[in-house]
């Protein structure tokens, strides 16, 4: 499974952020754009792989 990562520029309403969370994504503020807009990194939450025991 490939890791998903995307960047969103602009204000994100809380309702939209909640939809991302419900679909298994995280939003993390990473800085400001040239036009003073917030920049967020969006990542799909990956489930930890079970540790194989021998």
Buried (B, 14 or more C-beta within 10 A) or exposed (E): EEEEEEEBEEEBEEEEBEEBEEEEBEBEEEEEEEEEEBBBBBBBEEEEEEEEEE
